[in-house]
């Protein structure tokens, strides 16, 4: 897809020529505002915000004092490699390291075009290159203001903004459809927790606690043969990758976790998180895996454990000494709904997975399309 752009009438500007850094300072407690946005609330690669903190309920730091309004463009200037640009639909407060931006003059730069100036790979490359610090790099307003780009005439800005916002709205519609499937699945799982007969996990499958290969044996760790799973990899329905891998000999010294095992984090703040293993590997002793289940049953059990009732049932069995812990023997005693005929539940979980995979594939395609269009508009990374 080509935009066939004629850039002869475009004008080279710096960001400070056309954009204002809004510094409307307010006190969170007395502002009368309800919401605040920290860095973790602003997603990477998406202009839309679906999460926020609530003032007076959630912890908020002393450096949160910058008011933003609907339509402002927020740019997180710390850890610029995360590429966090968003446009809120509500009023609230954000922190000192998030720039609140608006156009100086709508006759020069349309506010609805500004987010895409800051979403282009060319801009991200500039921001990363001009960030300061190594551990937690950040970009000052001076460096941001000096960013140069070619600005189209207003009519061209409008045409391009309409196209790019249409892509964003379509991406959101795909996500919302997937969320509706998840909502329907949640209703079915809640019903199962309320009415189905409960069985102990130890009756459903065998529980195996992981073990870490000896760190003293370097040969175990200088290899890419077998994934080594820790609780940090348990994020979502499936464990898709591992940060570390070990040799076959190292894996044999531990305990292998088969494909379709349900890995459950059993220590610390991750306690109760679960995921289905997609590639056989080994895990550390902070994970107990439920093995011996067919694929459909593994996905179903993970969904049951990930339900709020499931997390509560797991956490009710935990013990606390120095850290929170769930022993294998206690995990085996946790009771979950497990009907003899699970075909309906299998179908619901399968539909949820298909919706998720489809949404992710389409979102990736749209992200590539948007990246290609913004590169054609603003040029590639330099």
N, C-alpha and C positions, 0 to 999 in steps of 0.2 A: 504494500500500500504506500503510494507516494502522494505527498501533498502538493507537489508541483509549485513550490514557493518561489515567488519573485521577490528577492530581498534588496532590490535596488533602492527602494524608498525607506528601508529600515535604518534606524539611527542608533549608533553606538552610545550607550549610557553606562554610568555606574549605578549601583543600587541606590546610593544616597541621592542621586539626581531625581529619583522617582518614588522613593519609599521612605516612610517615616518610621522610626523606632518609637513605639508608643511606651511611655513610662508613666502611666497613670497609677500612682502609688496609693494603696489603701491598707487599712488594718483588717486582717481576716476576721477577727472577733466582732468588730463593730461595723463592718461593711454592709451587713444585711444580705450578703451573697451566700449561696448554699453550697456551691461546688468549687473544687480546686483541681488543677491538673499538675501532677508530677511527671517526671520523665517516663515512668513506667506506664502511665495512662495514655501516652501518645505512641501509636504504633509506628513501626517501620514500614515504609512502602505503601501507606494508605493515608488518604487525606481525611478520612472520617474517624470520629472519636466515639467509642462505644463504652468507655469506662472512665471513671472519675472518682475522686475522693469527696467525702461530705464533711464540710466544715463543722466542727463541734462534735463529730462522731469519730472521724479517723485522724490519726496523728498527722500534724502539719508542721513543718519546720518554720523557724523564725524568718527565713529569707523568702517566704512566699508572700509577696505584697504587690505583685503586678496584676492589675485588672485587665482582662480581655473581654471583648464583646463579640456577639455573633458575627461571623464573616471575617474577623481578624485572621491573619495567617500567623501560626505559631511555629517557630523554628527552634528546636532544642540544640543549643550551641555546644553542649558538652558531649563528648564521644560522637563527633560528627560522622564517623564511619557508620553509625546506626541509621542515618538518613531519615530523621524524624521531622516531618513537615505535616501539619494538620490544620484544618479549618473548623473551629467549633461552631455548633449551632445554638450555643447558650452562653450566658455571661458567667464569669467566674474569676478565679485568681490563679496565677501560676508563679513559679519561682524565678529568681534573678537570672538563672542561666538559660531561660527560655525567652527568646526575642518575640515580642508582640509587634507585628508589622501591618502597616496599612499604606495604601497609595497616597502620595502627596497631592495628586491631582488626577481625577478620573478622566480628564481630557488628555492626559499623557499615558497613564497606565491604568487599565481596568483592574479593580480589586480581584475579580474572579479569574484574571489571567496570572496574577502574582504567584499563586501556589505552584504553578507549573514552571515558572522561572526557577524556583527553589527546588523543584523535583527533578530537574534535568541532571543527567550524569555529569555533564560539564561543570555544573555548580557544585555537585558533591565532591568531585575531584579537586576543585579549587578549595572548598572548605576543609577537606582533609589535609591538603598540602599546606594550608596556612594556620592549622591548629597548633596550639602551644601545649607543651607538657607531654610526657610519655605514658604515665600510668593512667591518667584520666584527662585526655586531651580536650581542649576547649577552643572556641573561636571568639575573639573579641568583636565588638561592634565595629571598630575601625577597619578590621580586615574584611568583615562582611560587607560593610558599606562600600568598600573599594572594588567589589566584584563588578566586572564589566561584561556586558552582553548586548546583543543587537535586539532592539525593540521594534516590533512591527507597528504599522499604523493602527489606529483604533479599530477600523472595520476588520482588519486581519486578526487583531487580538480577539475580537468577539467571535469570529468564525472558529479560530483555533480553540478558544476557551469552551465554546459550545461542544465541539467534538471531544475534547479531553474530559469534560465533565460528564458527557454522555457515557464514556467508558467507565468512569468512576461510579455513576449511578447503576450501570449494568452489573458491575462487580458487586455492589452492595445488594442488588436484587438476588444475585446468585447466593450470596452468603445468607441472606434472609430466608431463602427457600430451604437451604440446608438446615438452618436453625429451627424452622418449623418441623422438619422431620425429627430433629433431636427433641423438640418439645413433645411431639407425639410419643416418641420412644420413652421419654421420662414418665409420661402418664402411665404407660403400660408397665414399666418397671416399678413404679410406686404401687400400682395395683398388685403386682406380684408380691411385693414386700408385705402388703396388708392382708392378703387372702391365701397365699399359697403355703403349703406345709414347709417347715424349715428343716434343713439337714445340716449337720456339722461338716465343715470343709474337709476334715479328715476322712469322711465317708465318701465324698465326691471325688477326691483325687489324693495322690501321695504328696506330702510336703517335704521339700528338700532345702536345707539351709546351705547357702554358698560358702566358699572359703577362698581366700586370696593366695595365689601361688607365692612362694617365698621371694621377697624382694631382694634377698641376698644372692639369688641366682640370676645373674644378668641375662643369661641365655633364655630364660623364660620370657623376658620382656623386650628383647631385641628381635621382635618378629611381628608379622602382620597376619598371622594364621587364624587366630580365634578371637572373637570379641570378648572383652571383659566388662561386664555390666556392673554399675554402681547405682545407688538411688538417684543420682543426678540425671541418669538417662531415662528415668521413668517420668515421662512428661507427655500425657495424652494416652490414647488407647493402645498404642503399639510402641515397642522399643525398636526403632528402625536402624540405629547405629550406635556405636560405642566410641568413646574418646580414646580408649586404650585397647590394644589387642596383645595377645600373648602367643607363645609358641604352642605347638601340639603337646610337647612335653610338659609345658607349664599348665596347660589345660588338664592334662591327665593327673597332675598333682593336686588339682582342685576337684570341683564337682561340676560335671557338665550339665547345662540346662538345655533341654531339648526345644526344638521349635514347637510353638503353641503352648509352651509353659506360661502360666500366669505369674509374673514376678511381682512380689509385694514388698515394698520398703517397710522395714520393721524397726527402724531406729530414728530418733531425732525428729526434726521438723518435717521430714518427708514421710513420717510414719503413716501408713494407710494408703499411700499412692500405689497404684497398680498399673500394669501394662502387659500385653501379650508379646512374647518373644517371637520375633520374625526370623532370626538367624540363630542357630544353635551356638552356644557359647558357655562361659562360666560367669558366676557372679561373686561378689564379695559376701562376707558374713552378715552384712546389713540387709541382705535380701533373702527371703524365703520364697521358693517357687512352688507352685502347685502344678504337678506334672501328671502325664498319663491321660490327658483329655483330648478328644477330637477337636478339630479347629472350631466348629460351631459352638461347642460347649465352652471352649476356652474364651472365645469372644463374649459369650453370654455371661460367664462367671466374672470376667473383668468388668463388664457393664454393671452387674449387680453389686460388685464391691465398690465401684466408683460412684454409685448412687449415694446421696447423702446418708441414707439409712445404712448402707454398706460401710461407709467411712466411720459412722458412729459405732457400728457393731465391732469393727476392728479396734477402734480407739478405746472402747469400753474394756477391752481385754489387756490393754497396755499396763506395764509396770513402770514406776519411776524411781530411779535411784539418783544417779547423777544426770542421766539423760533418759528420755522416754524410750521404751523398748517393748517390742512384742515378740515373745518367745515362740518358737515353732510349735511347742505343745499347746500354747494358748491360741495360736492361729488355727490349729486343727479343730479347736472346740467352737470357733465362731460359727454361728448358725445362719444360713442364708436360704432364701426360697429356691426350691429345686424340684419343680413338678416332674412327674413321670413323663408326660407328653410336653416336650419343650419346643414343638415345631412352630407355634405362634411366636414365642419369644425369639427363636432363631431368626424368623423372617423379619421381625422388627429390628433386631440388631444388624442384620444383613442390609436392610434398607437404609439404616443410619450410616453404615460404612460406605455404601454406594453413593449416598448423597454427599458425604464428606469428601470422598475421593474425587467425585465429579466436580465439586465446588473448588477443590484445591487445584485440579488440572486446569479448569477454566480460569481461575484467578491467576495462575502462572502465565497462561497464554495472554491474558489481558495486561499483565505487568510487562511482558515482553513487547506487546503492541504499544503501550504507553511510553516505554523506554525508547523504542524505535522512533516514535513520533516526536518526542521531546529532543532526541538527538538530531533529527532532521531540522527541527525548528531552531535550536540553539547551538548546534554543533556537538561534536564528541568531546570526550575527556581530553584535557591537555595537561 
